[in-house]
């Protein structure tokens, strides 16, 4: 290896700056705790901004990025005059990229993928794959081609396409948050959020591919196909494997939220490390797959307080990580772009930055336009208004973060004068949506241009696109409530007024303080003021033959949401098992997709669970062991009874709630009648079981009642502790005893013993051969 004894530093690495760096290195040894001060200060500032801008349409991430840029400009533009805060900024600026990778990436990606709706993902998967696969390639080649043809930097095609790959991926965090806040369609937010997640993984693979090509690796088709397949399918396989192992582990965890949260947190980090460092495949695709696997198969593993605690924990982790990441990115953008004399005072560079912003927006338009015919036909479809929002939501925050947080010099770098035409070696890391990869060998000007352009693009897209999305939604009339929702909203306000008055009456006079005046009380509740006229049912006038399809679709959606909420409550109460809950909730998701064209049809997805197939005829043969026959029949019959009884109970609860809310309106009666018709087959099934095999229902009811009694005892013990009648050790002793009984019930429930398998088959009409 060639040794270098004389080093000619670039102009932006003057001896003065080098001496400052050396003095900073000495300072960092004695006061590394300043890094904690900066992290704490960032969280305080971020929290203050979140509170200050709460309720406004200013994206939170835009504010954080601006704050980071201001802090970085003050620190590096004033000669390090911010004291300990400035020293903390410099420590974070020069932190080992591997450490940032290990801290931020797994948590952020797992939280995003775990919180997505699995049913929505299934329906929108084709659209997300189109946008994240061919879409990324279209954007990469379009941006790379325009860079090569219109920019005067003499970059070769590989270098131009490498920058195109960086700018081709999207990270619409701010836009997705704004869409949810404005109540935009769930379909739209799912497509954008899913595209972002998949873009993260695909862009990593594309970037690695062009990186290897720039560094001189072979670039034939066999190498490309092998590389893409290994990184994609290998990552998905590792994610699924970790998902199966962790879900299996969670089956043995009973009411221990600390263990449950720790499992989800640790497995996300370990899965990323295994994929990225050991298997050398895409770590981000691994974590994304893991999170979606959890969302699909572990959704019911967390129930009640455990589910709320889990989601609150991951929301907090994502909030802290996003706050630090965006502030740090702003700091490093300020250092690398706006504080660099070489770039900042070249007006042409700023002009080319705005030209590149136009190229990026144009590439997004081309990508959506080319794929639009296919996007309309996949999943839920896509209309022209949604395609405009999809185009405008192409924020490049992730790519900018990658360069802003990771372009570092290693301690063993060799600098050779670029004046002589030789090149400068940089060892850096790429942080795409919080992950890193070895960078590339560029000359100094190329590296600085990359930093300047990517930093500028993230700032422009976040500020311009993110801040104007509200106006665009309003312009397209996508943020307005439908007439049906407005009537429901006004009707609900009157119901709130009635509820408030009943609560006031129920309180009565206080024995010590006396009475209160209703008009004075209501004067302190502004949300119930300005109610004009009388309360009118939102669906009055919808008589027979005059039913608006939009109105009835709205009521069906509300009814099915109530059914699904009842399933969750039954799961918490122990009335149904986790497997049964998954089946029931999936049937509701499928029925929600058809509310505009069909009547209530959630029973359709449950029929296979209560239908005994023809192969049970084979069970009459004496060849099959009796214990196996008993196991197959009893398990299937118990599951069918669970499904049928839960379906009937949930529909009964939802009908009662709908009638209590809307009264005897015609449109509510239509949906209630549809629900009653849906339950006819379930009632008949349970009636047949009760007539021919009542032991099954008795065993199931025994399990439910036992679970309910134990839950009631838990609540009783907690209440005694709350009022001070029981103390610590007493509470622990009683609570542990009840929990032990509950654990035994769940793991070893009361079983039904069949007298004789062949007699069961021949005497039970449900199991007779067809």
C-alpha positions in Angstrom: 0.0 0.0 0.0 1.4 3.4 -0.9 2.3 5.5 2.1 1.8 9.3 2.2 4.1 11.5 4.1 3.1 15.0 2.9 -0.5 15.9 3.0 -2.0 18.9 1.2 -5.2 19.8 3.0 -8.2 21.1 1.0 -9.1 24.7 1.3 -12.0 24.0 3.7 -9.6 22.1 6.0 -7.3 24.9 6.9 -4.6 24.6 9.5 -6.7 26.8 11.8 -9.6 24.4 11.5 -7.3 21.5 12.0 -6.0 22.9 15.2 -9.5 23.5 16.4 -10.3 19.9 15.7 -7.2 18.8 17.6 -8.1 21.0 20.6 -11.7 19.7 20.4 -10.3 16.1 20.5 -8.5 16.9 23.7 -11.5 18.6 25.1 -13.8 15.7 24.3 -11.7 13.4 26.4 -12.4 15.4 29.5 -16.0 16.5 28.9 -17.8 13.8 26.8 -20.8 14.3 29.1 -21.6 17.4 27.0 -23.1 15.0 24.4 -25.8 14.2 27.0 -26.4 17.9 27.5 -27.0 18.4 23.8 -29.3 15.4 23.6 -31.3 16.6 26.6 -31.5 20.1 25.3 -32.7 18.8 21.9 -35.5 16.9 23.6 -36.5 19.9 25.6 -36.6 22.2 22.5 -38.4 19.5 20.5 -41.0 19.0 23.2 -41.5 22.8 23.5 -42.0 23.0 19.7 -44.4 20.1 19.8 -46.5 21.9 22.4 -46.2 25.3 20.7 -47.2 24.1 17.2 -49.8 21.6 18.4 -53.0 22.3 16.5 -51.3 24.2 13.8 -50.6 22.9 10.3 -46.8 23.4 10.5 -45.1 19.9 10.3 -43.2 19.1 13.4 -40.2 17.7 11.5 -39.8 20.9 9.5 -39.5 22.9 12.8 -36.9 20.5 14.1 -34.9 20.7 10.9 -34.9 24.5 11.0 -33.9 24.4 14.7 -31.0 22.1 13.9 -29.8 24.4 11.0 -30.0 27.4 13.3 -28.0 25.6 16.0 -25.4 24.4 13.6 -25.0 27.8 12.0 -24.5 29.5 15.3 -22.0 26.9 16.4 -19.9 26.6 13.3 -20.5 30.1 12.0 -19.4 31.8 15.2 -16.2 29.9 15.9 -17.6 27.5 18.5 -19.1 30.1 20.9 -22.0 28.0 22.3 -20.0 26.6 25.1 -21.0 23.2 26.4 -24.0 23.0 24.1 -21.6 23.7 21.2 -19.2 21.1 22.4 -22.1 18.6 22.6 -23.0 19.5 19.0 -19.5 18.8 17.8 -19.4 15.4 19.7 -22.7 14.3 18.1 -21.5 15.6 14.7 -18.4 13.4 14.9 -20.0 10.4 16.6 -19.3 7.0 15.2 -21.9 6.3 12.5 -22.2 2.7 13.6 -23.4 3.9 17.0 -26.1 6.1 15.4 -27.1 3.2 13.3 -27.5 0.8 16.2 -29.5 3.4 18.2 -32.0 4.8 15.6 -32.7 2.4 12.8 -34.3 -0.7 14.3 -36.6 1.2 16.6 -37.9 3.7 14.0 -38.5 1.1 11.4 -40.1 -1.4 13.7 -42.5 1.2 15.1 -43.6 2.3 11.6 -44.2 -1.2 10.3 -45.8 -2.6 13.5 -48.3 0.3 13.7 -49.7 -0.3 10.1 -53.0 -2.0 9.4 -52.3 -5.4 8.0 -55.5 -5.7 6.1 -54.9 -2.3 4.4 -51.3 -3.5 3.6 -52.6 -6.6 1.9 -55.0 -4.6 -0.2 -52.5 -1.9 -1.1 -49.5 -4.2 -1.4 -49.5 -4.1 -5.2 -49.5 -0.3 -5.3 -46.7 -0.1 -2.7 -44.6 -2.6 -4.6 -45.1 -0.6 -7.8 -44.0 2.6 -6.2 -41.1 1.2 -4.2 -39.8 -1.1 -7.0 -40.2 0.2 -10.5 -41.0 3.7 -9.0 -37.6 3.9 -7.4 -35.8 2.8 -10.5 -37.7 5.3 -12.6 -36.8 8.2 -10.2 -33.2 7.0 -10.0 -32.6 6.9 -13.7 -34.6 10.1 -14.4 -32.7 12.2 -11.8 -29.3 10.6 -12.7 -29.9 11.4 -16.4 -30.8 15.0 -15.7 -27.8 15.4 -13.4 -25.5 14.1 -16.1 -27.0 16.1 -18.9 -27.7 19.5 -17.2 -25.2 19.9 -14.5 -21.6 21.1 -15.3 -19.7 18.9 -12.8 -18.3 16.3 -15.2 -19.6 13.4 -13.2 -19.7 10.1 -14.9 -22.9 8.1 -15.4 -22.3 5.9 -12.4 -21.7 8.8 -10.1 -24.8 10.7 -11.4 -27.0 7.6 -10.9 -25.6 7.1 -7.4 -26.8 10.5 -6.5 -30.0 9.8 -8.3 -30.5 6.6 -6.1 -30.0 8.8 -3.0 -32.6 11.3 -4.1 -35.0 8.7 -5.6 -36.3 7.4 -2.2 -39.0 9.2 -0.2 -39.7 9.6 3.5 -43.0 11.4 3.8 -43.1 11.3 7.6 -44.4 14.9 7.9 -47.0 14.4 5.1 -48.3 11.2 6.6 -48.7 12.9 10.0 -50.5 15.8 8.4 -52.8 13.5 6.4 -53.8 11.6 9.6 -54.4 14.9 11.4 -56.6 16.2 8.6 -58.6 13.0 8.5 -57.5 12.0 5.0 -58.5 8.5 3.8 -56.8 5.6 5.5 -56.1 4.2 2.0 -54.0 7.3 1.1 -52.0 7.2 4.3 -51.4 3.5 4.0 -50.1 3.8 0.5 -47.8 6.7 1.3 -46.5 5.2 4.6 -46.1 1.7 3.0 -44.3 3.1 0.0 -41.9 5.0 2.4 -41.1 1.8 4.3 -40.5 -0.3 1.1 -38.6 2.6 -0.5 -36.2 2.6 2.5 -35.3 -1.1 1.8 -35.3 -0.9 -2.0 -33.2 2.3 -2.1 -30.6 0.7 0.1 -30.2 -2.2 -2.3 -30.1 0.2 -5.3 -27.6 2.4 -3.6 -25.4 -0.5 -2.7 -25.5 -1.8 -6.3 -24.4 1.5 -7.8 -21.8 1.9 -5.0 -20.2 -1.4 -5.9 -20.3 -0.4 -9.6 -18.6 3.0 -8.9 -16.0 1.3 -6.8 -15.1 -1.0 -9.7 -17.1 -4.2 -9.0 -18.4 -6.2 -12.0 -21.7 -4.9 -13.3 -23.0 -7.8 -15.5 -26.6 -8.9 -15.3 -25.8 -12.1 -13.4 -24.1 -10.1 -10.7 -27.0 -7.6 -10.5 -29.7 -10.3 -10.3 -27.8 -12.3 -7.7 -27.2 -9.2 -5.6 -30.8 -8.0 -5.7 -32.2 -11.5 -5.0 -29.8 -12.0 -2.1 -30.5 -8.7 -0.4 -34.2 -8.8 -0.9 -35.3 -12.4 -0.3 -32.6 -13.1 2.3 -33.7 -10.1 4.3 -37.4 -11.1 4.1 -36.5 -14.7 5.2 -34.6 -13.5 8.2 -37.4 -11.1 9.2 -40.0 -13.9 9.0 -37.7 -16.3 11.0 -37.2 -13.8 13.8 -40.9 -13.0 13.7 -41.9 -16.7 14.1 -39.4 -17.2 17.0 -40.5 -14.1 18.9 -44.2 -14.7 18.5 -43.7 -18.2 19.7 -41.8 -16.8 22.7 -44.7 -14.4 23.5 -47.1 -17.3 23.7 -45.4 -18.3 27.0 -45.5 -14.8 28.5 -48.4 -14.2 30.7 -49.5 -10.7 31.8 -45.9 -9.3 32.0 -45.8 -6.2 29.9 -42.2 -5.5 30.8 -41.2 -8.8 29.2 -43.4 -8.3 26.2 -42.0 -4.8 25.4 -38.5 -6.0 26.0 -39.0 -8.9 23.5 -40.2 -6.5 20.8 -37.4 -4.1 21.4 -34.6 -6.6 21.6 -35.7 -8.7 18.6 -35.8 -5.6 16.3 -32.2 -4.8 17.1 -31.0 -8.3 17.0 -32.7 -9.0 13.7 -31.1 -6.0 12.1 -27.7 -6.9 13.4 -28.0 -10.5 12.1 -29.1 -9.3 8.7 -26.7 -6.4 8.2 -23.6 -7.6 9.9 -23.7 -11.4 9.7 -25.8 -12.3 6.7 -24.8 -9.1 4.8 -28.3 -8.5 3.5 -30.6 -5.5 3.8 -31.2 -4.9 7.5 -34.0 -2.4 6.8 -36.0 -4.9 4.8 -35.5 -7.4 7.7 -36.8 -5.1 10.4 -39.7 -4.0 8.1 -40.7 -7.6 7.5 -40.4 -8.3 11.3 -42.7 -5.4 12.1 -45.3 -6.4 9.6 -45.1 -10.0 10.8 -45.8 -8.8 14.3 -48.7 -6.6 13.1 -50.2 -9.7 11.3 -49.7 -12.5 13.9 -49.1 -10.8 17.2 -51.8 -8.2 17.2 -53.9 -10.1 19.7 -50.9 -11.2 21.8 -51.1 -7.8 23.5 -54.5 -6.9 25.0 -56.0 -4.5 27.4 -53.5 -2.4 29.3 -50.6 -4.4 27.8 -51.6 -3.2 24.3 -51.8 0.4 25.3 -48.5 0.3 27.2 -46.8 -1.3 24.2 -48.1 1.3 21.7 -47.3 4.2 24.1 -43.8 2.8 24.5 -43.1 2.6 20.8 -44.6 6.0 20.1 -42.3 7.5 22.7 -39.3 5.7 21.2 -40.2 7.0 17.7 -40.7 10.5 19.0 -37.4 10.7 20.8 -35.5 9.2 17.8 -37.2 11.5 15.3 -36.5 14.5 17.4 -32.8 13.8 17.7 -32.4 12.7 14.1 -34.0 15.8 12.5 -32.2 18.2 14.8 -28.9 16.4 14.2 -29.5 16.4 10.5 -30.1 20.2 10.6 -26.9 20.7 12.5 -24.8 18.7 10.1 -26.5 20.3 7.1 -25.5 23.7 8.5 -21.9 22.5 8.9 -21.6 20.7 5.6 -23.6 23.0 3.4 -24.4 26.5 4.7 -21.1 27.0 6.6 -18.9 25.9 3.8 -17.3 28.9 2.2 -16.5 26.8 -0.9 -20.2 26.3 -1.5 -22.1 29.1 0.2 -20.6 31.9 -1.8 -21.0 30.3 -5.2 -24.3 31.6 -6.5 -24.3 29.1 -9.4 -24.4 26.2 -6.8 -27.5 27.7 -5.3 -29.1 28.0 -8.7 -28.3 24.4 -9.5 -29.8 23.4 -6.2 -33.2 24.9 -7.1 -32.8 23.3 -10.6 -32.2 20.0 -8.9 -35.4 20.5 -6.7 -37.4 20.9 -9.9 -35.8 17.8 -11.4 -36.7 15.9 -8.2 -40.3 17.0 -8.4 -40.4 16.3 -12.1 -39.1 12.7 -11.5 -41.9 12.1 -9.0 -44.5 13.4 -11.6 -43.0 11.1 -14.2 -43.0 8.1 -11.9 -46.6 8.5 -10.8 -47.7 9.3 -14.3 -46.1 6.2 -15.8 -47.5 3.9 -13.1 -50.9 5.6 -12.8 -52.7 3.1 -15.2 -51.6 0.2 -13.0 -52.1 2.1 -9.7 -55.8 2.6 -10.6 -56.3 -1.2 -11.1 -54.5 -2.5 -8.0 -55.9 -2.6 -4.4 -58.4 0.1 -3.7 -57.6 2.0 -6.9 -56.3 5.6 -7.1 -58.2 8.7 -8.5 -56.6 11.8 -10.0 -56.8 13.8 -6.7 -55.0 11.1 -4.8 -52.4 10.8 -7.4 -51.6 14.6 -7.0 -51.2 14.2 -3.3 -49.0 11.1 -3.9 -46.8 13.1 -6.2 -46.5 16.1 -3.8 -45.8 13.8 -0.8 -42.3 12.8 -2.2 -40.3 14.3 0.7 -36.6 13.5 0.7 -35.9 13.7 4.4 -34.4 10.2 4.7 -31.8 10.7 2.0 -30.7 14.0 3.4 -30.4 12.5 6.9 -28.2 9.7 5.4 -25.6 12.2 4.2 -26.0 14.8 6.9 -25.5 12.2 9.7 -23.0 9.9 8.2 -20.5 11.5 5.9 -17.6 11.3 8.2 -13.8 11.0 7.9 -12.2 8.0 9.4 -9.3 8.5 11.7 -6.9 6.9 9.3 -7.8 9.0 6.2 -5.1 10.0 3.7 -5.4 13.4 2.1 -3.6 14.1 -1.2 -3.7 17.3 -2.9 -6.6 17.5 -5.3 -4.8 20.3 -7.1 -2.7 17.6 -8.8 -5.6 15.7 -10.1 -5.4 12.9 -7.6 -8.3 12.0 -5.4 -9.1 12.2 -1.7 -10.1 9.1 0.2 -13.2 9.4 2.4 -14.5 6.6 4.6 -18.1 7.5 5.3 -21.4 5.9 5.9 -24.8 6.3 4.3 -27.7 6.9 6.7 -30.8 6.3 4.7 -33.7 6.7 7.0 -31.3 6.0 9.8 -28.8 3.5 8.4 -25.3 3.5 7.1 -23.1 1.9 4.4 -19.6 2.5 3.2 -19.5 5.5 1.0 -17.4 6.0 -2.1 -14.1 7.5 -3.2 -14.7 11.0 -4.6 -12.7 14.1 -5.0 -13.3 16.9 -2.4 -15.6 19.0 -4.6 -17.8 16.0 -5.5 -18.3 15.1 -1.8 -19.1 18.7 -1.0 -21.5 19.0 -3.8 -23.2 15.8 -2.7 -23.6 17.2 0.8 -24.8 20.5 -0.4 -27.4 19.2 -2.8 -28.8 16.5 -0.6 -29.0 18.9 2.4 -30.7 21.5 0.3 -33.2 19.0 -1.2 -34.3 17.7 2.2 -34.8 21.3 3.4 -36.7 22.4 0.3 -39.0 19.3 0.2 -39.7 19.4 3.9 -40.4 23.1 4.0 -42.1 23.6 0.6 -43.9 20.2 0.1 -44.6 19.5 3.8 -45.9 22.9 4.6 -48.1 23.3 1.6 -49.9 19.9 1.7 -52.7 21.4 3.8 -53.4 24.0 1.1 -53.3 21.3 -1.6 -55.7 19.1 0.3 -58.0 22.1 0.7 -57.7 23.1 -2.9 -58.7 19.5 -4.0 -61.5 19.5 -1.3 -60.0 16.4 0.3 -60.0 17.8 3.8 -63.8 18.5 4.0 -66.3 16.4 5.8 -69.0 14.8 3.8 -72.6 15.9 4.3 -73.4 12.7 6.1 -70.5 13.2 8.5 -71.5 16.8 9.1 -75.0 15.7 10.1 -73.6 13.0 12.4 -71.3 15.6 14.0 -74.1 18.0 14.6 -76.4 15.3 16.0 -73.6 14.1 18.3 -73.2 17.6 19.8 -76.8 17.5 20.8 -76.3 14.0 22.3 -73.4 15.4 24.2 -75.5 18.2 25.6 -78.1 15.6 26.7 -75.4 13.4 28.3 -74.0 16.4 30.1 -77.4 17.4 31.6 -78.0 13.8 32.8 -74.6 13.8 34.4 -75.4 17.1 36.1 -78.7 15.7 37.4 -77.2 12.5 38.7 -74.7 14.4 40.8 -77.5 16.1 42.8 -76.7 18.4 45.7 -73.4 18.0 47.5 -73.8 17.4 51.2 -71.0 19.9 52.1 -71.1 22.4 49.2 -74.7 22.5 48.3 -76.0 22.8 44.7 -74.7 24.3 41.4 -76.5 26.2 38.6 -76.8 24.3 35.3 -76.6 27.5 33.2 -73.5 28.5 35.0 -71.9 25.1 34.5 -72.8 24.9 30.8 -71.3 28.4 30.4 -67.9 26.9 31.2 -68.2 24.3 28.4 -67.6 26.2 25.2 -67.7 23.1 23.1 -71.4 22.8 23.7 -72.3 26.4 22.9 -73.8 27.7 19.7 -76.1 24.7 19.2 -78.9 26.1 17.0 -82.4 24.7 16.5 -83.6 21.4 17.7 -81.9 18.0 17.6 -82.7 16.3 14.3 -81.8 12.7 13.5 -79.0 12.8 10.8 -81.0 10.4 8.6 -84.4 11.8 8.8 -86.0 11.9 5.4 -84.4 8.6 4.3 -87.6 6.7 3.9 -88.1 3.5 2.0 -87.2 4.0 -1.6 -85.3 7.2 -0.8 -82.1 5.9 0.8 -78.9 7.6 -0.1 -76.2 4.8 -0.7 -73.6 7.1 0.9 -75.7 7.3 4.1 -76.2 3.5 4.4 -72.5 2.9 3.7 -71.6 5.2 6.5 -73.9 3.4 9.0 -72.5 0.0 7.9 -69.0 1.2 8.6 -69.9 2.5 12.0 -71.7 -0.7 12.8 -68.8 -2.9 11.8 -66.4 -0.8 13.8 -68.6 -1.4 16.8 -68.6 -5.2 16.1 -64.8 -5.1 16.0 -64.6 -3.1 19.2 -66.8 -5.8 20.8 -64.4 -8.5 19.7 -61.5 -6.7 21.4 -63.6 -6.4 24.6 -64.4 -10.1 24.5 -60.7 -10.9 24.1 -59.9 -8.8 27.1 -62.6 -10.5 29.1 -61.4 -14.0 28.1 -64.6 -14.9 26.2 -62.6 -15.7 23.1 -59.1 -17.0 22.4 -56.4 -15.1 20.5 -56.8 -17.3 17.4 -60.6 -16.8 17.4 -60.1 -13.0 17.8 -57.8 -12.9 14.7 -60.4 -14.8 12.6 -63.3 -12.6 13.7 -61.4 -9.3 13.2 -60.3 -10.4 9.7 -63.9 -11.1 8.8 -64.8 -7.5 9.8 -61.9 -6.1 7.7 -63.1 -8.0 4.7 -66.7 -6.9 5.2 -65.6 -3.2 5.5 -64.2 -3.4 1.9 -67.7 -4.3 0.6 -70.0 -1.9 2.4 -70.5 0.2 -0.7 -71.7 -2.6 -2.8 -73.2 -5.3 -0.5 -75.1 -5.5 2.7 -73.4 -6.7 5.9 -71.4 -9.8 5.0 -68.9 -10.4 7.8 -70.4 -13.9 8.4 -69.3 -14.9 5.0 -65.6 -15.0 6.1 -66.6 -17.1 9.1 -68.5 -19.8 7.4 -65.4 -22.0 6.7 -64.8 -22.0 10.5 -68.1 -23.5 11.3 -68.4 -25.8 8.2 -67.3 -29.4 8.7 -65.7 -30.6 5.4 -66.5 -33.9 3.7 -63.3 -35.6 4.7 -64.9 -36.1 8.2 -66.6 -39.1 6.5 -63.3 -40.8 6.5 -63.2 -40.5 10.3 -65.8 -43.2 10.6 -63.2 -45.7 9.6 -61.7 -47.7 12.5 -58.3 -47.2 10.9 -58.0 -43.8 12.5 -57.0 -43.8 16.2 -59.8 -42.9 18.6 -57.8 -40.2 20.4 -56.9 -38.5 17.1 -60.5 -38.5 16.0 -61.6 -37.0 19.4 -58.9 -34.3 19.2 -59.9 -33.3 15.6 -63.6 -33.2 16.2 -63.6 -31.5 19.6 -61.1 -28.8 18.7 -63.0 -28.0 15.5 -66.4 -28.0 17.3 -65.2 -25.8 20.2 -63.6 -23.3 17.8 -66.8 -23.2 15.7 -68.9 -22.5 18.9 -66.5 -19.8 20.0 -66.8 -18.1 16.6 -70.6 -18.4 16.4 -71.3 -17.2 19.9 -68.8 -14.3 19.7 -70.3 -13.2 16.3 -73.9 -13.2 17.8 -72.8 -11.3 20.9 -70.8 -8.7 19.0 -73.7 -8.0 16.6 -76.1 -7.8 19.5 -73.9 -5.2 21.2 -73.5 -3.2 18.0 -77.2 -3.3 17.3 -78.0 -2.0 20.8 -75.4 0.8 20.5 -76.6 1.8 17.0 -80.3 1.9 18.2 -79.3 3.9 21.3 -77.5 6.4 19.2 -79.8 6.9 16.2 -83.1 5.7 17.6 -85.7 4.3 15.3 -84.5 5.9 12.1 -85.3 4.0 8.8 -81.6 3.7 7.8 -80.6 2.3 11.2 -83.4 -0.2 10.9 -82.0 -1.3 7.5 -78.6 -2.1 9.0 -80.1 -3.7 12.1 -82.2 -6.0 9.9 -79.1 -6.9 7.9 -77.3 -7.8 11.1 -80.2 -10.0 12.3 -80.2 -11.9 8.9 -76.5 -12.4 9.2 -76.9 -14.1 12.5 -79.4 -16.7 11.4 -76.9 -19.4 10.4 -74.9 -18.8 13.6 -78.0 -19.3 15.7 -78.9 -22.4 13.9 -75.5 -23.9 14.3 -75.5 -23.3 18.1 -79.0 -24.7 18.4 -77.9 -27.9 16.7 -74.9 -28.2 19.0 -77.1 -27.5 22.0 -79.6 -30.2 20.9 -77.1 -32.9 20.0 -74.0 -32.2 22.0 -74.7 -29.8 24.9 -71.5 -30.8 26.7 -69.5 -28.6 24.3 -71.4 -25.4 25.2 -71.2 -26.2 28.8 -67.5 -26.6 28.8 -67.0 -23.3 26.8 -69.3 -21.5 29.2 -67.4 -22.8 32.2 -64.2 -21.4 30.8 -65.7 -18.0 30.1 -67.3 -17.7 33.5 -64.2 -18.9 35.3 -62.1 -16.3 33.4 -64.6 -13.6 34.2 -64.6 -14.5 37.9 -60.9 -14.4 38.1 -60.7 -11.0 36.4 -63.4 -9.7 38.8 -61.3 -10.9 41.7 -58.3 -9.1 40.3 -60.3 -5.9 40.1 -61.6 -6.4 43.6 -58.0 -6.8 45.0 -56.9 -3.6 43.2 -59.9 -1.7 44.5 -59.1 -2.8 48.1 -55.5 -1.6 47.6 -56.7 1.7 46.1 -59.0 2.5 49.1 -56.2 1.6 51.5 -57.7 -1.6 53.0 -54.9 -3.8 51.8 -51.2 -3.2 51.8 -48.2 -4.1 49.7 -47.4 -7.7 50.8 -51.1 -8.6 51.2 -51.9 -7.4 47.7 -48.9 -9.2 46.2 -49.9 -12.5 47.9 -53.5 -12.4 46.8 -52.7 -11.1 43.3 -50.1 -13.8 42.7 -52.6 -16.5 43.8 -55.3 -15.2 41.4 -52.8 -14.8 38.5 -51.6 -18.3 39.1 -55.1 -19.6 38.8 -55.7 -17.6 35.6 -52.5 -18.9 34.1 -53.5 -22.5 34.8 -57.0 -21.8 33.2 -55.5 -20.4 30.0 -52.8 -23.1 29.6 -54.9 -26.1 30.9 -58.6 -25.2 30.3 -61.4 -27.5 31.1 -61.6 -30.2 28.4 -64.4 -32.1 27.0 -64.1 -35.9 27.2 -65.9 -37.8 24.4 -67.4 -41.1 25.4 -66.7 -42.7 22.0 -65.5 -41.1 18.8 -67.4 -43.4 16.5 -70.6 -42.9 18.5 -70.1 -39.1 18.3 -69.8 -39.2 14.6 -72.9 -41.3 14.1 -75.1 -39.6 16.6 -74.2 -36.0 16.0 -76.1 -34.5 13.0 -73.4 -31.9 12.5 -70.8 -34.6 11.9 -72.7 -37.0 9.8 -71.3 -37.6 6.3 -72.8 -35.5 3.6 
